[in-house]
């Protein structure tokens, strides 16, 4: 059984130096709370079922991400993501599609 810590409305994968990857999750706020975002500690492993990817982070957290939810939820999330990428001076790159991540991730893993 998975210990799910986060389940973002929308999510993307960021590639960091030395082929490290992180989940950038965004949530749409409601009447009493605002939009929010969170960056995981780094992807240690990935599991999936028919509907979801389960990204296990180096901290032990698990992000449950719907397979059809790839993207950013709000303009607030887009602004934060743009800021992270710009301030990294080219060291952090947005993975454009989940298929691109799968190819990079699974080709690089040692089994």
PyMOL commands that set and color helices and strands:
alter all, ss='L'
color gray80, all
select helices_A, chain A and resi 17-19+75-87+98-108
alter helices_A, ss='H'
color red, helices_A
select strands_A, chain A and resi 10-16+20-27+36-39+43-48+52-57+62-66+93-94
alter strands_A, ss='S'
color yellow, strands_A
deselect
rebuild
show_as cartoon
